[in-house]
């Protein structure tokens, strides 16, 4: 059993209105050291895979097929024993 932790964010070239709103609100709260905010999504998937290599291939496939819109998003993943 493995647990895949997948972080999906908008590509740097894509405007992030939600991140801009969070940044603006933080500035209103006096947190002026915040230079930029990017908001993304976190997905956790439990996998019944025989080994780490198979688990990684499955995660790549899941991201390619459904979890990530490659036109505007990028992702990184971490797989741990679960």
C-alpha angles and dihedrals in degrees: 000000000000134000118218117204109199124188116195121191137169115264114260090249092058119085114242108208092176091053090048091052092050091048091049092049092049089052089051087054090055097259094132095155089075106104101178141356127203117188120206141154134264120214125187119196127184112215130196095209128151095227144002095261092056091046091053092050090050092050091049090051093048091051093046094048104039123341101065131048098213093196092068107006140065130191145197127198140199123197121202134175110266 
